[in-house]
Amino acid sequence: MNSMAGLIFVAVGLCFDFLGCLGLVRLPDVYNRLQAATKCVTMGTCSILFGTFLIVGWSAPGIKALLCIVFLLLTAPVAAHAIARGAHRAGVKLWEGSVIDRYAQDQEGEA
């Protein structure tokens, strides 16, 4: 039962990773691509690691998979935010189809 649920989690994770990689190729600017990459890591890779944990159980590889999940959930969003903020401060323009730039509005309010 656990191995079947693990395989389902691995399959769902692979689908998320595939769609995230497709987003990296297809999306127009660095901010949209960064969003796709972050979703890919948090949803896809964590799902694959959780499926691995379900398959191998409470052994050494299973515990390492859980620790990797915790590490990814803590670091991926923070890293994505830091990269996006650095890109914005460096002057990387948004895609012309973008609707609003909240970070620029916040900067204007502080000045």
GIPESUL-V17542 format. One record per backbone hydrogen bond with DSSP energy under -0.5 kcal/mol. CO is the residue of the C=O (numbers start at 1). NH is the residue of the N-H. If there is no record, write none. Layout:
BEGIN
co = (CO,CO)
nh = (NH,NH)
END
This chain:
BEGIN
co = (1,2,3,4,5,6,7,8,9,10,11,12,13,14,15,16,17,18,19,20,21,22,23,29,30,31,32,33,34,35,36,37,38,39,39,40,40,41,43,44,45,46,47,48,49,50,51,52,53,57,59,60,61,62,63,64,65,66,67,68,69,70,71,72,75,76,77,78,79,80,81,82,83,84,85,86,87,88,95,100,101,102,103,104,105,106,107)
nh = (5,6,7,8,9,10,11,12,13,14,15,16,17,18,19,20,21,22,23,24,25,26,27,33,34,35,36,37,38,39,40,41,42,43,44,44,45,46,47,48,49,50,51,52,53,54,55,56,57,59,63,64,65,66,67,68,69,70,71,72,73,74,75,76,79,80,81,82,83,84,85,86,87,88,89,90,92,91,98,102,105,106,107,108,109,110,111)
END
